[in-house]
Amino acid sequence: MIRPYKPEDRPMMLQLMREFYHSPAVLHPVPDAYLERTCSELSQDSPYVKGFILQQDAQPAGYGLLALTYSCEAGGLVVWLEELYIRESCRGSGLGSEFLQYVEDAYPQAARFRLEVEEDNQGALRLYRRKGYVPLPYLQMIKE
């Protein structure tokens, strides 16, 4: 089951986020203050970020985090799959596919769906390819 984040989910969401950021799926952990800030944004119903709780057998199985942007190049709304974390014990159950379909159904007006994935995360790569995602042929750059 997938449902939108609610403010009372904060302790559970923080735990899931900590698990994700201390897993091999990411290059490095992030400060706890960033996780707290994200939950604050989610609790304020920010137009930029949307959170979701993934459940299996009424238990927390993971979470999803979306960031919404606009792209001239894409011709409209871009939905970034910022984070998708599924606990190891729940992987392979179809929950990842279910979440990706949930997102597409929730944003039929989106011009593009976009995500990042570590090359070593073979399970996630298989899922994303199966759902139609393809690599971008250019380098991304950031300034922090």
N, CA, C and O atoms as a GROMACS GRO file, in nm:
protein
  576
    1MET      N    1   0.085  -0.118   0.000
    1MET     CA    2   0.000   0.000   0.000
    1MET      C    3   0.090   0.124   0.000
    1MET      O    4   0.196   0.126   0.063
    2ILE      N    5   0.046   0.225  -0.070
    2ILE     CA    6   0.116   0.352  -0.077
    2ILE      C    7   0.020   0.462  -0.034
    2ILE      O    8  -0.095   0.465  -0.077
    3ARG      N    9   0.069   0.550   0.052
    3ARG     CA   10  -0.016   0.660   0.095
    3ARG      C   11   0.069   0.785   0.115
    3ARG      O   12   0.189   0.775   0.141
    4PRO      N   13   0.007   0.902   0.102
    4PRO     CA   14   0.081   1.027   0.125
    4PRO      C   15   0.132   1.038   0.269
    4PRO      O   16   0.070   0.987   0.362
    5TYR      N   17   0.243   1.104   0.283
    5TYR     CA   18   0.301   1.134   0.414
    5TYR      C   19   0.206   1.224   0.492
    5TYR      O   20   0.143   1.314   0.437
    6LYS      N   21   0.197   1.197   0.624
    6LYS     CA   22   0.122   1.282   0.716
    6LYS      C   23   0.218   1.328   0.826
    6LYS      O   24   0.312   1.256   0.859
    7PRO      N   25   0.196   1.446   0.884
    7PRO     CA   26   0.288   1.495   0.988
    7PRO      C   27   0.315   1.395   1.100
    7PRO      O   28   0.425   1.391   1.155
    8GLU      N   29   0.217   1.315   1.134
    8GLU     CA   30   0.238   1.217   1.242
    8GLU      C   31   0.330   1.101   1.199
    8GLU      O   32   0.369   1.019   1.282
    9ASP      N   33   0.363   1.096   1.071
    9ASP     CA   34   0.458   0.994   1.021
    9ASP      C   35   0.603   1.033   1.045
    9ASP      O   36   0.693   0.953   1.017
   10ARG      N   37   0.628   1.152   1.096
   10ARG     CA   38   0.764   1.205   1.106
   10ARG      C   39   0.864   1.108   1.169
   10ARG      O   40   0.968   1.083   1.109
   11PRO      N   41   0.838   1.049   1.288
   11PRO     CA   42   0.937   0.958   1.347
   11PRO      C   43   0.967   0.838   1.257
   11PRO      O   44   1.082   0.798   1.242
   12MET      N   45   0.863   0.781   1.199
   12MET     CA   46   0.883   0.666   1.110
   12MET      C   47   0.960   0.708   0.986
   12MET      O   48   1.051   0.637   0.943
   13MET      N   49   0.924   0.822   0.927
   13MET     CA   50   0.990   0.870   0.807
   13MET      C   51   1.138   0.896   0.834
   13MET      O   52   1.224   0.860   0.754
   14LEU      N   53   1.168   0.959   0.946
   14LEU     CA   54   1.307   0.984   0.981
   14LEU      C   55   1.386   0.854   0.994
   14LEU      O   56   1.500   0.846   0.949
   15GLN      N   57   1.326   0.754   1.055
   15GLN     CA   58   1.394   0.624   1.068
   15GLN      C   59   1.421   0.563   0.931
   15GLN      O   60   1.531   0.514   0.905
   16LEU      N   61   1.322   0.566   0.843
   16LEU     CA   62   1.338   0.512   0.708
   16LEU      C   63   1.444   0.589   0.630
   16LEU      O   64   1.525   0.530   0.558
   17MET      N   65   1.444   0.720   0.643
   17MET     CA   66   1.543   0.803   0.574
   17MET      C   67   1.684   0.773   0.625
   17MET      O   68   1.779   0.766   0.547
   18ARG      N   69   1.697   0.755   0.755
   18ARG     CA   70   1.829   0.720   0.811
   18ARG      C   71   1.876   0.585   0.756
   18ARG      O   72   1.994   0.569   0.722
   19GLU      N   73   1.785   0.489   0.748
   19GLU     CA   74   1.821   0.359   0.692
   19GLU      C   75   1.870   0.376   0.548
   19GLU      O   76   1.973   0.320   0.509
   20PHE      N   77   1.797   0.454   0.469
   20PHE     CA   78   1.834   0.476   0.329
   20PHE      C   79   1.973   0.540   0.318
   20PHE      O   80   2.058   0.495   0.242
   21TYR      N   81   1.994   0.645   0.396
   21TYR     CA   82   2.120   0.719   0.384
   21TYR      C   83   2.239   0.649   0.450
   21TYR      O   84   2.351   0.700   0.446
   22HIS      N   85   2.215   0.535   0.509
   22HIS     CA   86   2.325   0.452   0.560
   22HIS      C   87   2.328   0.318   0.487
   22HIS      O   88   2.379   0.219   0.540
   23SER      N   89   2.274   0.316   0.367
   23SER     CA   90   2.271   0.194   0.286
   23SER      C   91   2.368   0.209   0.169
   23SER      O   92   2.413   0.320   0.140
   24PRO      N   93   2.400   0.099   0.102
   24PRO     CA   94   2.488   0.106  -0.015
   24PRO      C   95   2.425   0.177  -0.135
   24PRO      O   96   2.494   0.200  -0.235
   25ALA      N   97   2.298   0.211  -0.128
   25ALA     CA   98   2.230   0.276  -0.240
   25ALA      C   99   2.269   0.422  -0.258
   25ALA      O  100   2.237   0.483  -0.360
   26VAL      N  101   2.339   0.478  -0.160
   26VAL     CA  102   2.379   0.618  -0.169
   26VAL      C  103   2.530   0.631  -0.152
   26VAL      O  104   2.594   0.545  -0.091
   27LEU      N  105   2.586   0.738  -0.206
   27LEU     CA  106   2.731   0.758  -0.198
   27LEU      C  107   2.778   0.794  -0.058
   27LEU      O  108   2.888   0.755  -0.017
   28HIS      N  109   2.694   0.868   0.017
   28HIS     CA  110   2.734   0.912   0.150
   28HIS      C  111   2.611   0.950   0.230
   28HIS      O  112   2.509   0.988   0.173
   29PRO      N  113   2.619   0.940   0.364
   29PRO     CA  114   2.507   0.986   0.446
   29PRO      C  115   2.496   1.138   0.440
   29PRO      O  116   2.590   1.207   0.401
   30VAL      N  117   2.381   1.188   0.477
   30VAL     CA  118   2.361   1.333   0.485
   30VAL      C  119   2.335   1.369   0.631
   30VAL      O  120   2.292   1.284   0.710
   31PRO      N  121   2.360   1.494   0.668
   31PRO     CA  122   2.336   1.534   0.808
   31PRO      C  123   2.189   1.514   0.847
   31PRO      O  124   2.097   1.534   0.767
   32ASP      N  125   2.171   1.475   0.971
   32ASP     CA  126   2.036   1.455   1.023
   32ASP      C  127   1.951   1.581   1.010
   32ASP      O  128   1.830   1.573   0.994
   33ALA      N  129   2.015   1.697   1.017
   33ALA     CA  130   1.941   1.823   1.003
   33ALA      C  131   1.872   1.832   0.867
   33ALA      O  132   1.764   1.890   0.857
   34TYR      N  133   1.931   1.774   0.763
   34TYR     CA  134   1.869   1.775   0.630
   34TYR      C  135   1.742   1.689   0.630
   34TYR      O  136   1.640   1.725   0.570
   35LEU      N  137   1.749   1.576   0.700
   35LEU     CA  138   1.632   1.488   0.707
   35LEU      C  139   1.520   1.557   0.784
   35LEU      O  140   1.404   1.552   0.744
   36GLU      N  141   1.556   1.622   0.893
   36GLU     CA  142   1.458   1.696   0.973
   36GLU      C  143   1.394   1.807   0.889
   36GLU      O  144   1.272   1.826   0.893
   37ARG      N  145   1.475   1.878   0.813
   37ARG     CA  146   1.425   1.987   0.728
   37ARG      C  147   1.328   1.933   0.622
   37ARG      O  148   1.226   1.995   0.592
   38THR      N  149   1.363   1.818   0.566
   38THR     CA  150   1.275   1.758   0.465
   38THR      C  151   1.140   1.723   0.527
   38THR      O  152   1.036   1.750   0.467
   39CYS      N  153   1.140   1.664   0.644
   39CYS     CA  154   1.013   1.632   0.710
   39CYS      C  155   0.934   1.758   0.743
   39CYS      O  156   0.811   1.757   0.736
   40SER      N  157   1.002   1.866   0.778
   40SER     CA  158   0.932   1.993   0.803
   40SER      C  159   0.865   2.043   0.676
   40SER      O  160   0.751   2.088   0.680
   41GLU      N  161   0.936   2.035   0.564
   41GLU     CA  162   0.877   2.075   0.435
   41GLU      C  163   0.756   1.989   0.402
   41GLU      O  164   0.653   2.040   0.358
   42LEU      N  165   0.769   1.860   0.425
   42LEU     CA  166   0.656   1.770   0.397
   42LEU      C  167   0.536   1.804   0.485
   42LEU      O  168   0.422   1.799   0.439
   43SER      N  169   0.562   1.837   0.610
   43SER     CA  170   0.453   1.870   0.704
   43SER      C  171   0.384   2.001   0.671
   43SER      O  172   0.270   2.023   0.712
   44GLN      N  173   0.453   2.089   0.598
   44GLN     CA  174   0.396   2.218   0.559
   44GLN      C  175   0.327   2.212   0.424
   44GLN      O  176   0.285   2.315   0.371
   45ASP      N  177   0.316   2.093   0.368
   45ASP     CA  178   0.252   2.074   0.237
   45ASP      C  179   0.318   2.161   0.131
   45ASP      O  180   0.252   2.233   0.056
   46SER      N  181   0.451   2.152   0.126
   46SER     CA  182   0.530   2.229   0.030
   46SER      C  183   0.491   2.194  -0.114
   46SER      O  184   0.463   2.077  -0.143
   47PRO      N  185   0.489   2.292  -0.203
   47PRO     CA  186   0.460   2.260  -0.344
   47PRO      C  187   0.579   2.195  -0.414
   47PRO      O  188   0.566   2.149  -0.528
   48TYR      N  189   0.694   2.191  -0.349
   48TYR     CA  190   0.817   2.142  -0.412
   48TYR      C  191   0.849   1.997  -0.381
   48TYR      O  192   0.919   1.931  -0.459
   49VAL      N  193   0.801   1.946  -0.269
   49VAL     CA  194   0.836   1.811  -0.228
   49VAL      C  195   0.712   1.737  -0.179
   49VAL      O  196   0.628   1.793  -0.109
   50LYS      N  197   0.702   1.610  -0.216
   50LYS     CA  198   0.590   1.525  -0.175
   50LYS      C  199   0.649   1.395  -0.121
   50LYS      O  200   0.740   1.338  -0.180
   51GLY      N  201   0.594   1.350  -0.010
   51GLY     CA  202   0.642   1.227   0.051
   51GLY      C  203   0.534   1.121   0.056
   51GLY      O  204   0.415   1.151   0.060
   52PHE      N  205   0.578   0.996   0.057
   52PHE     CA  206   0.487   0.883   0.057
   52PHE      C  207   0.542   0.773   0.147
   52PHE      O  208   0.663   0.751   0.153
   53ILE      N  209   0.453   0.707   0.216
   53ILE     CA  210   0.488   0.592   0.299
   53ILE      C  211   0.445   0.467   0.223
   53ILE      O  212   0.333   0.457   0.175
   54LEU      N  213   0.537   0.372   0.213
   54LEU     CA  214   0.508   0.243   0.150
   54LEU      C  215   0.490   0.141   0.261
   54LEU      O  216   0.574   0.131   0.351
   55GLN      N  217   0.382   0.066   0.255
   55GLN     CA  218   0.353  -0.032   0.359
   55GLN      C  219   0.332  -0.170   0.298
   55GLN      O  220   0.285  -0.185   0.185
   56GLN      N  221   0.368  -0.269   0.378
   56GLN     CA  222   0.342  -0.407   0.340
   56GLN      C  223   0.287  -0.477   0.464
   56GLN      O  224   0.349  -0.474   0.570
   57ASP      N  225   0.172  -0.538   0.450
   57ASP     CA  226   0.106  -0.602   0.565
   57ASP      C  227   0.090  -0.504   0.681
   57ASP      O  228   0.114  -0.538   0.797
   58ALA      N  229   0.050  -0.382   0.649
   58ALA     CA  230   0.025  -0.274   0.746
   58ALA      C  231   0.150  -0.231   0.822
   58ALA      O  232   0.139  -0.159   0.922
   59GLN      N  233   0.268  -0.272   0.778
   59GLN     CA  234   0.394  -0.233   0.841
   59GLN      C  235   0.473  -0.142   0.747
   59GLN      O  236   0.463  -0.156   0.625
   60PRO      N  237   0.552  -0.048   0.802
   60PRO     CA  238   0.633   0.039   0.715
   60PRO      C  239   0.735  -0.044   0.637
   60PRO      O  240   0.815  -0.118   0.694
   61ALA      N  241   0.730  -0.030   0.506
   61ALA     CA  242   0.820  -0.105   0.418
   61ALA      C  243   0.920  -0.013   0.348
   61ALA      O  244   1.020  -0.060   0.295
   62GLY      N  245   0.893   0.117   0.349
   62GLY     CA  246   0.982   0.211   0.282
   62GLY      C  247   0.914   0.345   0.263
   62GLY      O  248   0.809   0.374   0.322
   63TYR      N  249   0.976   0.425   0.180
   63TYR     CA  250   0.919   0.557   0.152
   63TYR      C  251   0.962   0.604   0.014
   63TYR      O  252   1.058   0.554  -0.044
   64GLY      N  253   0.889   0.701  -0.036
   64GLY     CA  254   0.923   0.767  -0.161
   64GLY      C  255   0.920   0.917  -0.139
   64GLY      O  256   0.841   0.968  -0.060
   65LEU      N  257   1.007   0.986  -0.212
   65LEU     CA  258   1.015   1.131  -0.201
   65LEU      C  259   1.025   1.187  -0.342
   65LEU      O  260   1.111   1.148  -0.420
   66LEU      N  261   0.935   1.280  -0.374
   66LEU     CA  262   0.933   1.343  -0.505
   66LEU      C  263   0.968   1.490  -0.493
   66LEU      O  264   0.935   1.555  -0.394
   67ALA      N  265   1.035   1.543  -0.595
   67ALA     CA  266   1.060   1.686  -0.606
   67ALA      C  267   1.000   1.730  -0.739
   67ALA      O  268   1.022   1.666  -0.842
   68LEU      N  269   0.925   1.839  -0.737
   68LEU     CA  270   0.855   1.886  -0.856
   68LEU      C  271   0.924   2.010  -0.912
   68LEU      O  272   0.952   2.106  -0.839
   69THR      N  273   0.952   2.008  -1.043
   69THR     CA  274   1.016   2.121  -1.109
   69THR      C  275   0.952   2.142  -1.246
   69THR      O  276   0.870   2.063  -1.291
   70TYR      N  277   0.991   2.250  -1.311
   70TYR     CA  278   0.947   2.279  -1.446
   70TYR      C  279   1.070   2.277  -1.537
   70TYR      O  280   1.178   2.321  -1.497
   71SER      N  281   1.054   2.226  -1.659
   71SER     CA  282   1.164   2.223  -1.754
   71SER      C  283   1.116   2.268  -1.891
   71SER      O  284   1.024   2.210  -1.948
   72CYS      N  285   1.179   2.371  -1.943
   72CYS     CA  286   1.151   2.415  -2.079
   72CYS      C  287   1.189   2.305  -2.177
   72CYS      O  288   1.115   2.275  -2.271
   73GLU      N  289   1.306   2.244  -2.154
   73GLU     CA  290   1.355   2.137  -2.241
   73GLU      C  291   1.255   2.022  -2.250
   73GLU      O  292   1.234   1.966  -2.357
   74ALA      N  293   1.193   1.987  -2.137
   74ALA     CA  294   1.096   1.877  -2.135
   74ALA      C  295   0.957   1.923  -2.177
   74ALA      O  296   0.874   1.841  -2.216
   75GLY      N  297   0.932   2.052  -2.170
   75GLY     CA  298   0.802   2.105  -2.210
   75GLY      C  299   0.699   2.106  -2.100
   75GLY      O  300   0.579   2.106  -2.128
   76GLY      N  301   0.744   2.107  -1.975
   76GLY     CA  302   0.646   2.115  -1.867
   76GLY      C  303   0.698   2.061  -1.735
   76GLY      O  304   0.818   2.065  -1.707
   77LEU      N  305   0.605   2.010  -1.656
   77LEU     CA  306   0.633   1.959  -1.523
   77LEU      C  307   0.727   1.840  -1.530
   77LEU      O  308   0.709   1.748  -1.610
   78VAL      N  309   0.830   1.844  -1.444
   78VAL     CA  310   0.919   1.730  -1.428
   78VAL      C  311   0.902   1.678  -1.285
   78VAL      O  312   0.914   1.754  -1.188
   79VAL      N  313   0.875   1.551  -1.273
   79VAL     CA  314   0.863   1.486  -1.144
   79VAL      C  315   0.993   1.409  -1.120
   79VAL      O  316   1.022   1.310  -1.188
   80TRP      N  317   1.070   1.456  -1.024
   80TRP     CA  318   1.195   1.390  -0.986
   80TRP      C  319   1.164   1.286  -0.880
   80TRP      O  320   1.106   1.318  -0.776
   81LEU      N  321   1.200   1.164  -0.906
   81LEU     CA  322   1.194   1.061  -0.803
   81LEU      C  323   1.321   1.081  -0.720
   81LEU      O  324   1.425   1.021  -0.748
   82GLU      N  325   1.309   1.164  -0.620
   82GLU     CA  326   1.424   1.206  -0.540
   82GLU      C  327   1.478   1.089  -0.458
   82GLU      O  328   1.600   1.070  -0.449
   83GLU      N  329   1.389   1.013  -0.399
   83GLU     CA  330   1.430   0.897  -0.319
   83GLU      C  331   1.323   0.790  -0.325
   83GLU      O  332   1.204   0.820  -0.319
   84LEU      N  333   1.366   0.668  -0.336
   84LEU     CA  334   1.280   0.551  -0.321
   84LEU      C  335   1.358   0.451  -0.239
   84LEU      O  336   1.463   0.402  -0.282
   85TYR      N  337   1.307   0.421  -0.123
   85TYR     CA  338   1.373   0.325  -0.034
   85TYR      C  339   1.272   0.219   0.004
   85TYR      O  340   1.160   0.249   0.047
   86ILE      N  341   1.313   0.095  -0.013
   86ILE     CA  342   1.232  -0.019   0.030
   86ILE      C  343   1.321  -0.107   0.117
   86ILE      O  344   1.430  -0.147   0.076
   87ARG      N  345   1.273  -0.136   0.236
   87ARG     CA  346   1.351  -0.220   0.327
   87ARG      C  347   1.384  -0.353   0.260
   87ARG      O  348   1.305  -0.408   0.182
   88GLU      N  349   1.500  -0.403   0.290
   88GLU     CA  350   1.550  -0.524   0.225
   88GLU      C  351   1.451  -0.640   0.237
   88GLU      O  352   1.434  -0.716   0.141
   89SER      N  353   1.388  -0.654   0.351
   89SER     CA  354   1.294  -0.765   0.372
   89SER      C  355   1.170  -0.754   0.285
   89SER      O  356   1.096  -0.852   0.269
   90CYS      N  357   1.145  -0.637   0.227
   90CYS     CA  358   1.026  -0.614   0.144
   90CYS      C  359   1.058  -0.605  -0.005
   90CYS      O  360   0.967  -0.592  -0.087
   91ARG      N  361   1.185  -0.611  -0.040
   91ARG     CA  362   1.225  -0.600  -0.180
   91ARG      C  363   1.183  -0.725  -0.257
   91ARG      O  364   1.176  -0.835  -0.202
   92GLY      N  365   1.155  -0.705  -0.386
   92GLY     CA  366   1.116  -0.816  -0.471
   92GLY      C  367   0.967  -0.849  -0.464
   92GLY      O  368   0.922  -0.946  -0.525
   93SER      N  369   0.892  -0.769  -0.389
   93SER     CA  370   0.749  -0.795  -0.372
   93SER      C  371   0.662  -0.716  -0.468
   93SER      O  372   0.540  -0.730  -0.467
   94GLY      N  373   0.725  -0.633  -0.553
   94GLY     CA  374   0.649  -0.551  -0.647
   94GLY      C  375   0.617  -0.412  -0.596
   94GLY      O  376   0.553  -0.334  -0.665
   95LEU      N  377   0.661  -0.381  -0.476
   95LEU     CA  378   0.630  -0.251  -0.417
   95LEU      C  379   0.696  -0.136  -0.493
   95LEU      O  380   0.636  -0.029  -0.506
   96GLY      N  381   0.818  -0.156  -0.544
   96GLY     CA  382   0.885  -0.053  -0.623
   96GLY      C  383   0.810  -0.023  -0.751
   96GLY      O  384   0.789   0.093  -0.786
   97SER      N  385   0.768  -0.127  -0.822
   97SER     CA  386   0.688  -0.110  -0.944
   97SER      C  387   0.556  -0.041  -0.913
   97SER      O  388   0.511   0.048  -0.986
   98GLU      N  389   0.495  -0.082  -0.803
   98GLU     CA  390   0.368  -0.022  -0.762
   98GLU      C  391   0.385   0.128  -0.735
   98GLU      O  392   0.300   0.208  -0.774
   99PHE      N  393   0.496   0.165  -0.669
   99PHE     CA  394   0.518   0.306  -0.640
   99PHE      C  395   0.541   0.386  -0.768
   99PHE      O  396   0.485   0.495  -0.783
  100LEU      N  397   0.620   0.334  -0.860
  100LEU     CA  398   0.644   0.406  -0.985
  100LEU      C  399   0.514   0.427  -1.062
  100LEU      O  400   0.493   0.534  -1.119
  101GLN      N  401   0.428   0.326  -1.065
  101GLN     CA  402   0.299   0.341  -1.132
  101GLN      C  403   0.210   0.440  -1.059
  101GLN      O  404   0.139   0.519  -1.122
  102TYR      N  405   0.213   0.436  -0.927
  102TYR     CA  406   0.137   0.530  -0.844
  102TYR      C  407   0.176   0.674  -0.880
  102TYR      O  408   0.090   0.761  -0.895
  103VAL      N  409   0.306   0.699  -0.892
  103VAL     CA  410   0.355   0.833  -0.924
  103VAL      C  411   0.309   0.876  -1.064
  103VAL      O  412   0.262   0.988  -1.082
  104GLU      N  413   0.322   0.786  -1.160
  104GLU     CA  414   0.277   0.820  -1.296
  104GLU      C  415   0.127   0.849  -1.299
  104GLU      O  416   0.083   0.942  -1.367
  105ASP      N  417   0.050   0.772  -1.226
  105ASP     CA  418  -0.095   0.794  -1.220
  105ASP      C  419  -0.130   0.924  -1.149
  105ASP      O  420  -0.227   0.991  -1.184
  106ALA      N  421  -0.050   0.961  -1.048
  106ALA     CA  422  -0.076   1.082  -0.970
  106ALA      C  423  -0.040   1.210  -1.047
  106ALA      O  424  -0.092   1.317  -1.018
  107TYR      N  425   0.049   1.197  -1.147
  107TYR     CA  426   0.095   1.314  -1.224
  107TYR      C  427   0.082   1.289  -1.374
  107TYR      O  428   0.183   1.286  -1.445
  108PRO      N  429  -0.041   1.270  -1.422
  108PRO     CA  430  -0.059   1.243  -1.566
  108PRO      C  431  -0.016   1.363  -1.653
  108PRO      O  432   0.009   1.346  -1.772
  109GLN      N  433  -0.010   1.482  -1.595
  109GLN     CA  434   0.029   1.601  -1.670
  109GLN      C  435   0.180   1.616  -1.681
  109GLN      O  436   0.227   1.707  -1.750
  110ALA      N  437   0.258   1.530  -1.616
  110ALA     CA  438   0.404   1.543  -1.618
  110ALA      C  439   0.459   1.521  -1.758
  110ALA      O  440   0.418   1.429  -1.829
  111ALA      N  441   0.551   1.608  -1.796
  111ALA     CA  442   0.619   1.593  -1.924
  111ALA      C  443   0.734   1.493  -1.914
  111ALA      O  444   0.773   1.432  -2.013
  112ARG      N  445   0.787   1.477  -1.792
  112ARG     CA  446   0.902   1.388  -1.774
  112ARG      C  447   0.906   1.340  -1.629
  112ARG      O  448   0.873   1.413  -1.536
  113PHE      N  449   0.948   1.216  -1.614
  113PHE     CA  450   0.979   1.158  -1.483
  113PHE      C  451   1.129   1.134  -1.483
  113PHE      O  452   1.184   1.082  -1.580
  114ARG      N  453   1.195   1.171  -1.375
  114ARG     CA  454   1.340   1.166  -1.373
  114ARG      C  455   1.389   1.112  -1.239
  114ARG      O  456   1.326   1.133  -1.136
  115LEU      N  457   1.503   1.043  -1.242
  115LEU     CA  458   1.561   0.989  -1.119
  115LEU      C  459   1.711   0.974  -1.135
  115LEU      O  460   1.765   0.983  -1.245
  116GLU      N  461   1.777   0.951  -1.024
  116GLU     CA  462   1.919   0.919  -1.020
  116GLU      C  463   1.933   0.784  -0.952
  116GLU      O  464   1.854   0.749  -0.864
  117VAL      N  465   2.035   0.708  -0.993
  117VAL     CA  466   2.059   0.578  -0.933
  117VAL      C  467   2.208   0.550  -0.936
  117VAL      O  468   2.277   0.586  -1.032
  118GLU      N  469   2.258   0.488  -0.831
  118GLU     CA  470   2.399   0.447  -0.828
  118GLU      C  471   2.418   0.329  -0.922
  118GLU      O  472   2.336   0.237  -0.924
  119GLU      N  473   2.526   0.331  -0.998
  119GLU     CA  474   2.551   0.225  -1.096
  119GLU      C  475   2.562   0.087  -1.031
  119GLU      O  476   2.531  -0.013  -1.095
  120ASP      N  477   2.605   0.081  -0.906
  120ASP     CA  478   2.619  -0.047  -0.836
  120ASP      C  479   2.486  -0.103  -0.788
  120ASP      O  480   2.479  -0.219  -0.749
  121ASN      N  481   2.381  -0.022  -0.789
  121ASN     CA  482   2.251  -0.064  -0.738
  121ASN      C  483   2.176  -0.140  -0.848
  121ASN      O  484   2.082  -0.088  -0.908
  122GLN      N  485   2.218  -0.262  -0.872
  122GLN     CA  486   2.166  -0.341  -0.984
  122GLN      C  487   2.016  -0.370  -0.972
  122GLN      O  488   1.946  -0.372  -1.074
  123GLY      N  489   1.967  -0.394  -0.851
  123GLY     CA  490   1.824  -0.420  -0.835
  123GLY      C  491   1.740  -0.301  -0.877
  123GLY      O  492   1.639  -0.316  -0.947
  124ALA      N  493   1.781  -0.182  -0.835
  124ALA     CA  494   1.708  -0.061  -0.872
  124ALA      C  495   1.720  -0.036  -1.023
  124ALA      O  496   1.622   0.003  -1.087
  125LEU      N  497   1.838  -0.058  -1.079
  125LEU     CA  498   1.856  -0.039  -1.224
  125LEU      C  499   1.763  -0.130  -1.304
  125LEU      O  500   1.702  -0.087  -1.402
  126ARG      N  501   1.753  -0.254  -1.261
  126ARG     CA  502   1.662  -0.347  -1.331
  126ARG      C  503   1.517  -0.298  -1.324
  126ARG      O  504   1.445  -0.300  -1.424
  127LEU      N  505   1.476  -0.254  -1.206
  127LEU     CA  506   1.340  -0.203  -1.188
  127LEU      C  507   1.316  -0.084  -1.279
  127LEU      O  508   1.217  -0.080  -1.352
  128TYR      N  509   1.405   0.014  -1.276
  128TYR     CA  510   1.384   0.136  -1.353
  128TYR      C  511   1.385   0.108  -1.503
  128TYR      O  512   1.304   0.164  -1.577
  129ARG      N  513   1.473   0.023  -1.548
  129ARG     CA  514   1.474  -0.011  -1.692
  129ARG      C  515   1.346  -0.082  -1.731
  129ARG      O  516   1.288  -0.054  -1.836
  130ARG      N  517   1.302  -0.173  -1.647
  130ARG     CA  518   1.177  -0.247  -1.674
  130ARG      C  519   1.057  -0.152  -1.684
  130ARG      O  520   0.963  -0.177  -1.759
  131LYS      N  521   1.063  -0.042  -1.608
  131LYS     CA  522   0.953   0.055  -1.609
  131LYS      C  523   0.971   0.164  -1.715
  131LYS      O  524   0.894   0.259  -1.720
  132GLY      N  525   1.074   0.150  -1.801
  132GLY     CA  526   1.088   0.242  -1.914
  132GLY      C  527   1.187   0.354  -1.897
  132GLY      O  528   1.199   0.439  -1.986
  133TYR      N  529   1.259   0.360  -1.786
  133TYR     CA  530   1.359   0.464  -1.766
  133TYR      C  531   1.485   0.430  -1.845
  133TYR      O  532   1.524   0.314  -1.853
  134VAL      N  533   1.548   0.533  -1.902
  134VAL     CA  534   1.670   0.514  -1.979
  134VAL      C  535   1.774   0.615  -1.930
  134VAL      O  536   1.738   0.722  -1.881
  135PRO      N  537   1.903   0.583  -1.943
  135PRO     CA  538   2.008   0.676  -1.901
  135PRO      C  539   2.008   0.804  -1.985
  135PRO      O  540   1.977   0.801  -2.104
  136LEU      N  541   2.043   0.916  -1.922
  136LEU     CA  542   2.061   1.042  -1.993
  136LEU      C  543   2.204   1.045  -2.048
  136LEU      O  544   2.297   1.003  -1.979
  137PRO      N  545   2.221   1.095  -2.168
  137PRO     CA  546   2.355   1.093  -2.228
  137PRO      C  547   2.440   1.216  -2.196
  137PRO      O  548   2.529   1.251  -2.274
  138TYR      N  549   2.415   1.282  -2.086
  138TYR     CA  550   2.497   1.398  -2.054
  138TYR      C  551   2.530   1.403  -1.905
  138TYR      O  552   2.466   1.339  -1.822
  139LEU      N  553   2.631   1.481  -1.875
  139LEU     CA  554   2.683   1.496  -1.741
  139LEU      C  555   2.600   1.597  -1.663
  139LEU      O  556   2.564   1.703  -1.716
  140GLN      N  557   2.569   1.564  -1.539
  140GLN     CA  558   2.504   1.661  -1.452
  140GLN      C  559   2.611   1.726  -1.365
  140GLN      O  560   2.710   1.662  -1.331
  141MET      N  561   2.590   1.851  -1.331
  141MET     CA  562   2.684   1.922  -1.244
  141MET      C  563   2.605   1.990  -1.132
  141MET      O  564   2.487   2.022  -1.149
  142ILE      N  565   2.670   2.010  -1.019
  142ILE     CA  566   2.604   2.078  -0.908
  142ILE      C  567   2.699   2.181  -0.847
  142ILE      O  568   2.821   2.175  -0.867
  143LYS      N  569   2.641   2.274  -0.774
  143LYS     CA  570   2.718   2.366  -0.692
  143LYS      C  571   2.646   2.372  -0.558
  143LYS      O  572   2.526   2.399  -0.552
  144GLU      N  573   2.718   2.346  -0.452
  144GLU     CA  574   2.657   2.347  -0.319
  144GLU      C  575   2.719   2.454  -0.234
  144GLU      O  576   2.682   2.471  -0.118
   0.00000   0.00000   0.00000
